[in-house]
């Protein structure tokens, strides 16, 4: 696994934990799958396949959609809204579907995890990142990763070469252990 993939999943785990308000320990694994349905013609809309045909509805697992919008979706003042399936009387139909909407144009007045992420997403410059005052480890990790990704060219090349050597060393050690070379070479 590449360093960037590990870091991205680590940050994603923090993000999901904060947005869905669940402990990070309850997120056992993150699998990113390509569920996009390809368009045949330009005028067709992009589709996303969520359920394979033939599966029974009682096999459905909780599905959470998170939309990060750069426009106002509703007239409500909240920048983080959660929508669920309800009937016309407001009775909950099912907890299988949940949609979170983060509206970046609205002011994040509080200090919830979602509002801290909104402030992070709204940062446009290095100064904006410096203004984010948080103890949230996910935000701090994301800020660090963003800064690493935007290092000046020679520094970034040096950093990437260093991380490649770290990955190569791990792969070499793993190979030695798996093939038994490690015992002969003292690894």
Protein Blocks (a to p, Z undefined) as FASTA:
>chain_A
ZZklmmmmmmmmmmmmmmnopafklmmbacdddfbdcdfbfklccdddfbdghiafklpc
cdddddddfbdfbfcfbfbdcdddddfkopafbfkbccddddfkbccfblcfklmmmmmm
mpmbfklmmmpccfbfklmmmmmmmmmmmgcfklmmmmmmmmmmmmmmmmmmmmmmmnom
mmmnoZZ
